[in-house]
Amino acid sequence: MNRPLSTNRAPAPRAASPSPLTLLVLTNMRQAWRRLLTIRQQSRLLTALIVLFLGGYATLAFAIFYKGLRFAGSFPGLGAVLIERMLFLLFAFLFGLLLLSNLIISYTNLFRNRETSFLLPLPIPWASIFRWKFIESALLASWAFLFLIAPMLAAYGLTQGVPWHFYAATLGFLGLFIMLPAVAGSWLAVNLARFLDRRAFQIAALFVASSLLAATAIWLKTDPITDEQLETRVLVVLDRLLSRTHFALFPLLPSYWLSAGVQQWAEGALGAALFFALVLLSHVLFFGTLALTRMGNAFYAAVSMVQSRGSAMNRWPWFRAWQQRLDRHARSTGWLERALDRARPIPVDIRAVLLKDMRLFWRDTTQWGQTLVLFGLLGVYFLNLRHFSQQLTSPFWVFLVSYLNLGACALNLATLTTRFVYPQFSLEGKRLWIVGMAPLGLRRLLLAKFALTSTLSLALTAGLIILSCRMLMLAWDRTFYLTVAITVMTFTLNGLAVGLGALHPNFKEDNPSKIVSGFGGTFCLVLSFLYIVASVVLLALGSPWTRSGEPGGFGLLPSWAAFVVLSAAVGWLPLRLSLRRINQFEM
């Protein structure tokens, strides 16, 4: 007798749902790919120009590094030592910059980000949110490092005659290396957010920062060397110069493991190179596992602390007293309002916009925090510039260093305009329609932002160029010449940043770092760099002082005519196009 077939079938196995971290990564990857396709469809010409500029930078940087390494290696008996020391120094400084960049971007992504605020109330583990923000911060902080270092490593491999697998191994070394400052930066950001309001922490942080700045100034202090010493004791002088770079050879630095591994692989010592690769890998696995598995609760506690406290200075009695005085008197007008009220020639609506931008900049800790970091780096530059001026005894070096200093001040200006000026229009966000419907209008809003940023940056850059010229002991006529040049460059770079910021806005993002890292911000940075290089070359070729130090004037008018035309094309044209576009702007 046949038995009836059973109707109780086992349920089909359900497909395992992806983890929250996987969903976050895939969703953001799809959004980034769609934004890239949208940009390419909207402006194919601009996309082609970006690719052309990036390729030109890579080619030019490779040529400069290749010639420099060939020149350094041409010294018999000293070339290998110089190249080795430069490699160790480069990665040591880049490690410090990567750590600082990861700290700033991680703090912004973890505690000053709308996506983080949106994800926290959802049924997503805190650790998953931290892991995603860690990945995002590491990518944002490290992509520029990889892009800048690639031409140098390619030139280094070509000059050393390395095999093909050197480049694949170097990519592995770099991938491991960038993880360590990313882990350290996220850990520092979380602990900074948790303990920033404690007085002991603030005092310790201020003491450590002051000690590091003083130690750096003393360590990098140059010793004056005469021409007679250079001619008679070259080896002694070289040893004195290299003695200040011994800190880069400290074996416990991750930059030492990277530099030693790359150098050993280039020389064919694969066993020693694999040892340093394993050292990097072991540290990445250990600290990375701790960060990705144990930082979730600390991250949530830090978020709670940031959202619950009013100010990080509330534990100081003098600050509370100062706040009480402000509460009593600032209900009428503050000092900033009183200062702007005295600017009677400026219309009232423009003064209101300027006041709003200044207030928002001051309330955003990440904005003025990065400004303080930038000024700290400038302080180190000026400390060394004062000692460097003792070596300027030759007219050729006076000529060369004066224009290199102009380029340094202009690059600092480009950093400020790209980082702080370019996102200003996008930061208006979804509230832009309020200004657009007001009698002020978008056109006057854009011009007001251009006037404010140009005035503030001109005061900064003019002071920098005058101070640096006096520290280099340049004559007043040369100081005036360079000041006029930096003034023109200030208006040009601000016009470029404001114009491109309005031509390529990003109203969906409130994080200035992400806005700058986009398509328009990259284009603004590349175009600013190319403009500065071309301007310094034109001004140097048409300088009224020849390399011999005698007044000449050969080519002064043609070079300045070309400089003015270039500045108008780079600064005035984007601003003009942006003013024309916002007249048809749909809100």
PyMOL commands that set and color helices and strands:
alter all, ss='L'
color gray80, all
select helices_A, chain A and resi 20-42+44-72+79-111+114-119+126-160+165-177+179-195+199-219+227-232+234-243+246-249+254-266+270-294+296-308+317-329+335-341+348-363+365-391+395-424+426-437+441-471+476-503+512-516+519-541+556-582
alter helices_A, ss='H'
color red, helices_A
deselect
rebuild
show_as cartoon
